[in-house]
Amino acid sequence: MRVLEEALPLMAAASSIGKKAIVNARVLNEAPDYGSAFSRGLRIEIGNVVILLISGTASIDEHGNTVHAGDFRAQQRRTYANISGLLAAEGATWNDVVRTTCYLRDIERDYAAFNDERTNFFREQGLDPLPASTGIQAILCRPDLLVEIEAIAMFMKPDKE
């Protein structure tokens, strides 16, 4: 009986979960525009907690084109810019990011450059603590993409004025 009593507030919170797609057309087009069925990210609200689930994001421009083909570091910087734009669309920054999953087409060749760019970017953002992260070698959805990153951000909803 005690377990049920403790679970009731959680169940009540779960019934009030809100979700919506994250959109920022100035940095990224919407995936369905080119026939792919996913959102660039989802905003989930549970009570006063906001969770942003940013889909795998790469060096894609606002028209859906790959940019910086063949240049790993430039692709990674564009990927961070795209994620930054998605975060900003929901009032978040990299300081709200708690986890990243990073997919590299060739982890043996590119990991040193990836880690160098990530370290510099996170330093520029002033992140402390750093997000939890996983690096994985993967075949990405386009042959000209070298890196793709997904992110999870969490923050408290601002008080209404």
N, C-alpha and C positions, 0 to 999 in steps of 0.2 A: 504494500500500500504506500509506503514511504517513497519508493521509486516512482510510482505514478504521480504522487504529489510534486516531486521534484521535476518530473518531465512535463507537467502541464504548462508552466511558463514557456518552456522551449517550444512546445507544440503551438502555443498561442503566437509566439514570435514567428514560427515557420509559416503560419497561415497568413501573415502579413508581409511576406517577401514580395518585393517589387523588382521587376527587371525591365531593362530597355536597352536597345542597341546603342553603342557608342559610335558617333559619326563625326568626322572632321574632313569635309570635302576639299578643304584648302590644301591638305597634305596627302590624302589618300582617297581614291575612288571607292565606291562600294563594290564588294566582290560580286554580288549578283549582276552588276553592270557588264561583267565579262563572262557570265554563265557559271559562276561558282556559288555554291549555296552555304554561306556562312556570314556571320557578322564580324566586323573588324574588332569588336569587343562587346562585352555586356557589362552593364552597370547593374549590380544587385544591391538592394537595400534591405537590411534586416534590422528593424528598429532604427537606431541612430547610426548604425555601422554601414558604411558603403564599401563594397568590394568591386573592384574593376578587374575583369578578366580580359586581358588583351590577347587576341588571337595571334598566331604566328605572323610576324610582320617582317617585311624584307625591304629591299631597295626598290620600291615601286613609287611612281609619281602619281599626281592627282588625276592622271588620265589612264592609269593602270599599266603603264609601261615600265619595264625594268630600266633602271638608270645605273650608270657606272659599271656596265658589264666588264668583267675581267679585272676590276680594281677592288680587291677585298676590303681594304681600309675605307675607301670611299663608300662602298656598299654598307659597311657597318655603321659609319657615321650617318648615312641617310636612314638606315633602319632606326637608329636612336632618335633621329629627328621625327620620324613618323610616329614612333611610340610617344615621344614628348607631345606631339600634337594631339594624339588620342587622349592622353592623360589630361592635357590642358582643357580639352573640350568638356571634361567632367569636373574641372576645378581641382585637379590633382597635379602633383609634380613627381619627379623621381624620388623625392624624399618619402613618398607614400608607398613606393614599390617594396614589397617584402620578398618577392621571388621572381627569378627569371629562368627560363629554359632556353638554351642557346643551341641551335642546330647549325653545324658547319658541314659543308659539302666534303671537305678534305681536312679533317682535324689534325692529321700529322703535318701537313704542309702549312696550315693557316693558324694553328692554335697560338703560336707565339705572337703573331700580329694581332689576333683577336684579343688575347689577354692584355697586350700593351694598350690597344685602343680602349678596351673596357676600363682598365685601371685609370687611364687619363680622363675618360668621360666621367666616371664615378667621382674622381677627384674634383673635376670641374663643377660637378653638381653638389659637392660637399657632403656626400653620403657617409653617415656614421650612425648606426652600423650599416655595413654593406648588405645588400639583399642576399638571401640564400640563392644558390644558382646551380644549375646542372649544365654541362656541355656534352653534346651528343653529335656523333657523325651521322649524317643522314642524306639521302637523296632528296633534294628539295623539289618543289612543284614545277619549277622552270629550270632548264639546264644552265641558264646564264646567271642564276642566283647562287651566291657563295655562302650566305649567312642568313638565318632567319631567327628571330627572337620573339618569344612570348613572355608576358609579364602579368603578375598579379599585384595589384595595389589595394591598400586598405586604409580608410580614414574615417573619422567621425563626421557625420553630417553637421554642417555649421548650424548654429542656433538661428532660428528665424527672427528677423528683426521686427 
